[in-house]
Amino acid sequence: MPLSGPKRILILSDIHANFPALAAIDRQAGSADFDLIVNNGDSTVFGPFPNETLDWLREHRALSILGNTDRKVLKLLRGKSIAKPKMAEKRIMYTWTAEQLTPENRQYLAAIPRRRKLDIEGWRVGLFHGSPDDDDEFLFPDTPEERYLELVPVSGCDIVIIGHSHTPFHKKIGGVHFINPGSVGRMFDNSPDASFATLELSPGQVRVELHRCPYPVDQVIAGLRANHLPAVYEEMYRTGRKLN
């Protein structure tokens, strides 16, 4: 998919239906000032604002891919059961999300691909949720360099944008830039602040910046309570920790 012209890219991932965090990033980063918005999946589940999140992505014409939570929601929408997660608190979040989605957002989610490849300013850019080899693989800053080198030929890209691990980083290995913007809606590093990245591309130049953004966590907690969702997620969003 060639793109002529876009140079400034807003990179999002793992929003997890946390619209207050997404809106805060919109205000801080100024989404209208970017040529392109990319979203690396897990847009839904665990937060109480799935429709508001998908509405925003549609309205801003973000180029999205599916994450593992999105794929399971789609499975439920097709009338199938999911084997995982087994934990009751997590299953509630999946089934509740599937029940809440509007017809427009069900259709939108179903049309999102699992991965994308773009041509921007002569750079081959790939969007993968987990890794170019496995949509569910977790990549971290301390993942052995050998693993990244294995992924270089698999990706076929100059720039690999990933998510899934909720851990922001930028590494250049084997001539390939690996970028994880972290999680917009569900960070696990003891800070609830939203995480995102910006990418500036021009012929021969790549500039990446990682950002954090505070947001009104109380709005998420109020949304969880209003929908009678498991209380463990209140503490998770409040503290920025993974509790289940």
Buried (B, 14 or more C-beta within 10 A) or exposed (E): EEBEEBBEBBBBBBBBBBBBBBBBBBEBBEBEEBBBBBBBBBBBBBBBBBBBBBBBBBEBEBBBBBBBBBBBBBBBBEEEEBEEBEEEBBBBBBBBBBEBBEEEBBEBBEEBEBBBBBEBBEBBBBBBBBBBEBBEBEBEEEBEEEBBEBBBEBBEBBBBBBBBBBBBBBBEBEEBBBBBBBBBBBBBBEEBBBBBBBBBBEEEEBEBEBBBBEBEBEBBBBBBEEEEBBEBBBEBBEBBBEEE
